[in-house]
């Protein structure tokens, strides 16, 4: 029994590292966790049954209510569209599945937060160093790993978890502390080298806000100085990231900000046609691509670019009802984290919120579905069920 329990601690912690790889390893890791949990349950009770929480106590977990409303909104639009092959449906299944998985793992004390942080830090170092090696050979990392947006998001999540763990939880083991600090440094250098701009901005802002609010102004300045020195060194030795940042300040030619404005304008114009209930998945894509053609945005048409803003995309597809439900998922958890002084949940939800401003990876990609749902509900249950 103890061996199965220990194995579950580590297999559950492997969910985040499995997301780095281009091949769909994460689904296999999730299935492994479900299988091991059933083995644990059978050894514990000699049956596969487990106690279902009372309705009253279950509804206190307000994430269920928010997810239920969002599920209804998305399902209604999907039925009207007749298209079940859309990203939001996959997000709903991933969210509900990972909500349940996190609930039972914490309820049966099978999730170990220290193991999660250590395993994720170790893999971030190994994968980060290998990414730097691949880039030094001039090869593209997407042959093995996810693209720069996803890798930056995963590395940024590791930075935040390791940083706050060292400060708030602490450890007397110098080897563990050195591992966590080294993983923070490696993650930040790799993020800068592959150029995930919004992830870098979100991580730096979360770290500085956390330092300013909870650590004091002096430590905030030390952190700001340290991040600035590392950034300048990477910019000096890595021309590609310099060019990616320089592109943001060009007034002619390729500028990602101008392209985002085109995408956002087309989606907002589509939203204004059906602001209350939204245009649905299929109608939104058709209307937006027609807008791309009208303004001469050839790349948007050829590559079928999405909005690069999760909130605008949700509002366009599912109206004001869908938008307010989705953003409540963030705001309610931020409010809950302040009330309970749960710094991990507070910082990670803020990080997810900021990423959504220029990306919609959480609902549009399988990796994003799992990362968003796992982080959100792991951090939520980590303190709630332990306290109860």
C-alpha positions in Angstrom: 0.0 0.0 0.0 2.8 2.4 1.0 4.7 1.7 -2.3 1.6 2.4 -4.4 1.0 5.6 -2.4 4.6 6.7 -3.0 4.3 5.8 -6.7 1.2 7.9 -7.0 3.0 10.9 -5.4 5.6 10.8 -8.2 3.3 9.8 -11.1 1.0 12.7 -10.2 3.9 15.1 -10.2 5.0 13.9 -13.7 1.8 15.4 -15.3 3.5 18.9 -15.6 6.9 17.7 -17.0 5.0 15.4 -19.6 3.6 18.6 -21.2 7.0 19.7 -22.5 7.1 17.0 -25.2 5.5 17.3 -28.6 4.3 13.7 -28.6 1.2 13.3 -26.5 2.8 11.8 -23.4 0.6 13.8 -21.0 -2.5 11.7 -21.8 -0.6 8.5 -21.1 0.6 9.9 -17.8 -3.0 10.9 -16.9 -4.2 7.4 -17.7 -1.4 5.9 -15.6 -2.5 8.0 -12.6 -6.1 6.9 -13.0 -4.9 3.2 -13.2 -2.7 3.6 -10.1 -5.4 5.3 -8.2 -7.8 2.4 -8.9 -5.1 0.0 -7.7 -4.7 2.0 -4.6 -8.5 2.2 -4.0 -8.9 -1.6 -4.5 -6.0 -2.4 -2.1 -7.5 0.0 0.5 -11.2 -1.0 0.3 -11.0 -4.3 -1.7 -13.5 -2.6 -4.0 -13.4 0.2 -6.6 -16.0 2.3 -4.7 -15.2 5.4 -2.8 -17.2 7.9 -0.7 -18.8 10.6 -2.8 -18.9 14.0 -1.0 -22.2 15.3 0.1 -23.9 17.7 -2.3 -23.9 20.6 0.1 -20.2 20.4 0.8 -19.4 19.7 -2.8 -21.2 22.9 -3.9 -19.1 24.9 -1.5 -16.3 24.3 -4.0 -17.5 27.1 -6.1 -15.3 26.2 -9.0 -17.8 23.4 -9.7 -20.6 26.0 -10.2 -18.5 28.2 -12.5 -17.4 25.2 -14.6 -21.0 23.9 -14.7 -22.3 27.2 -16.1 -19.5 27.4 -18.6 -20.2 23.8 -19.7 -23.8 24.5 -20.3 -23.0 27.7 -22.4 -20.5 25.8 -24.5 -22.6 22.7 -24.9 -25.6 24.8 -26.1 -23.6 26.5 -28.7 -22.0 23.2 -29.8 -25.4 21.7 -30.3 -26.6 24.7 -32.3 -23.4 24.7 -34.4 -23.4 20.9 -34.9 -19.6 20.9 -34.5 -18.2 18.8 -31.7 -14.6 19.2 -32.9 -13.8 22.4 -31.1 -11.2 23.4 -28.5 -13.7 24.5 -25.9 -15.3 21.0 -25.7 -11.9 19.5 -25.1 -11.3 22.1 -22.4 -14.5 21.2 -20.6 -13.6 17.5 -20.5 -10.0 18.3 -19.4 -11.2 20.7 -16.7 -13.9 18.4 -15.3 -11.5 15.4 -15.4 -8.6 17.2 -13.7 -11.0 18.7 -11.2 -12.1 15.3 -10.1 -8.6 13.8 -10.3 -7.1 16.6 -8.0 -10.1 16.2 -5.7 -9.6 12.5 -5.1 -5.8 12.7 -4.9 -5.9 15.3 -2.2 -8.8 13.7 -0.4 -6.9 10.4 -0.1 -3.6 12.3 0.6 -1.9 11.0 -2.5 -0.6 14.4 -3.8 2.6 15.7 -2.3 3.4 19.3 -3.0 7.1 19.1 -2.2 7.4 16.2 -4.7 5.6 18.2 -7.4 7.9 21.1 -6.9 11.1 19.0 -6.9 10.2 16.8 -9.8 9.1 19.8 -11.9 12.3 21.7 -11.0 14.5 18.7 -11.9 12.8 18.2 -15.3 12.9 21.9 -16.0 16.7 21.9 -15.6 17.2 18.8 -17.7 14.8 19.9 -20.5 16.0 23.5 -20.3 19.6 22.5 -20.7 18.7 20.2 -23.6 16.7 23.0 -25.3 19.8 25.3 -25.0 21.9 22.5 -26.5 19.5 22.0 -29.5 19.5 25.7 -30.1 23.3 25.9 -30.0 23.3 23.4 -32.9 20.9 25.6 -34.9 18.1 23.0 -34.7 14.4 23.7 -34.1 13.1 22.6 -30.7 9.6 21.8 -32.0 10.9 18.6 -33.5 10.9 17.2 -29.9 9.3 19.8 -27.6 6.3 22.1 -27.8 6.7 25.6 -29.4 8.2 28.6 -27.6 4.8 29.8 -26.2 4.2 26.5 -24.3 7.7 25.9 -23.2 7.9 29.4 -21.8 4.6 28.9 -20.0 5.8 25.7 -18.4 9.2 27.1 -17.5 7.5 30.2 -16.1 5.2 28.0 -14.0 8.3 26.2 -12.6 10.0 29.5 -11.8 7.0 30.8 -9.8 6.5 27.5 -7.9 10.2 27.1 -7.0 10.7 30.8 -6.1 7.8 31.0 -3.7 8.5 27.5 -2.3 12.0 28.6 -1.3 10.7 31.8 0.3 7.5 30.7 2.0 8.0 27.0 2.7 11.8 26.8 2.9 14.0 23.8 3.5 17.0 23.0 5.6 18.4 20.7 2.9 21.0 22.8 1.1 21.0 20.4 -1.9 17.2 20.9 -2.4 17.5 24.6 -2.0 20.4 24.7 -4.6 18.3 22.6 -7.0 15.3 24.9 -6.8 17.4 28.1 -7.2 19.3 26.6 -10.1 16.1 25.5 -11.8 14.8 29.2 -11.4 18.0 30.4 -13.2 17.9 27.8 -15.9 14.2 28.3 -16.5 14.6 32.1 -16.9 17.6 31.8 -19.2 15.8 29.3 -21.4 12.6 31.5 -21.5 14.7 34.5 -22.6 16.6 32.4 -25.2 13.4 31.0 -26.9 11.6 34.3 -26.7 8.2 33.7 -25.1 7.5 37.4 -24.6 4.2 37.3 -22.7 5.3 34.4 -20.5 8.5 36.3 -19.6 6.4 39.5 -18.9 3.9 37.5 -16.8 6.5 35.7 -14.7 8.6 38.9 -14.1 5.5 40.9 -13.1 4.2 38.2 -10.8 7.6 37.8 -9.1 8.0 41.6 -8.7 4.5 42.1 -7.4 5.0 39.2 -4.9 8.3 40.6 -3.8 6.9 44.2 -3.4 3.8 43.1 -1.5 5.2 40.3 0.7 8.9 40.8 0.9 9.4 44.5 1.2 10.9 47.2 -1.0 14.6 46.3 -0.5 14.2 42.7 -1.5 12.1 43.9 -4.4 15.0 46.0 -5.6 17.4 43.1 -5.3 15.1 40.8 -7.3 14.6 43.6 -10.0 18.4 44.0 -10.2 19.0 40.3 -10.5 16.4 39.8 -13.2 17.8 42.8 -15.1 21.4 41.5 -15.1 20.4 38.1 -16.3 18.1 39.6 -19.0 20.9 42.0 -20.3 23.4 39.1 -20.4 21.0 36.9 -22.4 20.1 39.8 -24.8 23.8 40.5 -25.3 24.7 36.9 -26.2 21.4 35.9 -28.0 20.5 37.9 -31.1 17.2 36.1 -31.8 15.5 37.2 -28.6 16.9 40.7 -29.1 15.2 40.8 -32.5 11.9 39.5 -31.1 11.8 42.3 -28.6 13.0 44.9 -31.1 10.2 44.0 -33.4 7.7 45.3 -30.8 9.0 48.9 -31.4 9.0 48.9 -35.2 6.6 51.3 -36.8 6.8 49.8 -40.2 7.3 46.2 -41.4 6.6 43.2 -39.1 5.4 44.2 -35.7 3.5 41.6 -33.6 1.5 44.3 -31.8 0.0 45.6 -35.0 -0.9 42.0 -36.0 -2.5 41.5 -32.6 -4.6 44.7 -33.1 -5.9 43.3 -36.5 -6.8 40.0 -34.9 -8.5 41.7 -31.9 -10.4 44.2 -34.1 -11.9 41.4 -36.2 -12.9 39.4 -33.2 -14.4 42.4 -31.4 -16.4 43.4 -34.5 -17.7 39.8 -34.6 -18.6 40.0 -30.9 -20.6 43.2 -31.4 -22.9 41.4 -33.9 -24.1 38.9 -31.2 -22.9 40.4 -27.8 -25.2 38.6 -25.4 -25.1 34.9 -26.5 -22.1 35.0 -28.9 -21.7 33.8 -32.4 -20.6 30.2 -31.6 -17.5 28.3 -32.7 -18.2 27.9 -36.5 -19.8 31.3 -37.2 -17.0 33.1 -35.4 -14.3 31.4 -37.5 -16.2 32.2 -40.7 -16.8 35.8 -39.8 -13.3 36.5 -38.5 -11.6 35.0 -41.6 -13.9 37.1 -43.8 -12.7 40.1 -41.8 -9.1 39.0 -42.3 -9.7 38.9 -46.1 -11.3 42.3 -46.1 -8.4 44.0 -44.3 -5.8 42.1 -46.5 -4.4 40.1 -43.6 -3.1 37.2 -45.7 -1.2 35.3 -42.9 -4.4 35.4 -40.8 -6.4 33.7 -43.6 -3.7 31.2 -44.6 -2.9 30.1 -41.0 -6.4 30.6 -39.6 -5.1 32.7 -36.7 -7.1 32.8 -33.6 -7.6 36.0 -31.5 -4.4 35.7 -29.4 -6.6 36.8 -26.4 -8.6 34.1 -24.5 -11.1 36.6 -23.1 -11.9 38.2 -26.4 -12.2 34.7 -28.0 -14.6 33.5 -25.3 -16.7 36.7 -25.5 -16.9 36.4 -29.3 -17.9 32.8 -29.3 -20.1 32.6 -26.2 -21.1 36.2 -25.5 -21.2 38.2 -22.3 -22.5 35.2 -20.4 -19.5 33.1 -21.4 -17.1 35.9 -20.8 -18.2 36.7 -17.3 -18.3 33.1 -16.4 -14.8 32.5 -17.6 -13.3 35.5 -16.0 -15.0 34.7 -12.7 -13.0 31.5 -12.7 -9.9 33.7 -12.2 -11.3 36.4 -10.1 -13.0 34.1 -7.6 -9.8 32.1 -7.1 -7.8 35.3 -6.6 -10.3 36.5 -4.0 -10.2 33.1 -2.3 -6.4 33.1 -2.3 -6.3 36.5 -0.6 -8.9 35.5 1.9 -6.9 32.3 2.8 -3.5 33.9 2.3 -2.7 31.2 -0.2 0.3 32.7 -1.9 0.8 29.8 -4.4 -2.7 30.0 -5.7 -2.7 33.8 -5.8 0.5 33.9 -7.9 -0.3 31.0 -10.2 -3.8 32.3 -11.0 -2.4 35.8 -11.7 0.2 34.2 -14.0 -2.6 32.3 -15.9 -4.7 35.4 -16.1 -1.8 37.5 -17.6 -1.0 34.8 -20.2 -4.6 34.9 -21.4 -4.2 38.5 -22.5 -2.1 37.8 -25.6 -2.6 34.1 -26.0 -5.5 31.6 -26.0 -3.4 28.5 -25.5 -5.5 27.2 -22.5 -8.6 26.5 -24.5 -7.2 26.0 -28.0 -4.5 23.4 -27.4 -4.5 20.0 -25.6 -1.4 21.0 -23.6 -2.9 24.3 -22.6 -6.1 22.5 -21.4 -4.2 20.2 -19.1 -1.7 22.9 -17.8 -4.5 25.4 -17.0 -6.8 22.9 -15.3 -4.1 21.0 -13.4 -2.4 24.2 -12.0 -5.7 25.9 -11.1 -7.3 23.0 -9.3 -4.1 21.6 -7.8 -3.4 24.9 -6.2 -7.0 25.3 -5.1 -7.3 21.8 -3.5 -3.8 21.9 -2.1 -4.8 24.1 0.8 -8.5 23.8 0.9 -8.7 20.0 1.5 -5.6 20.0 3.8 -7.3 22.7 6.0 -10.6 20.7 6.1 
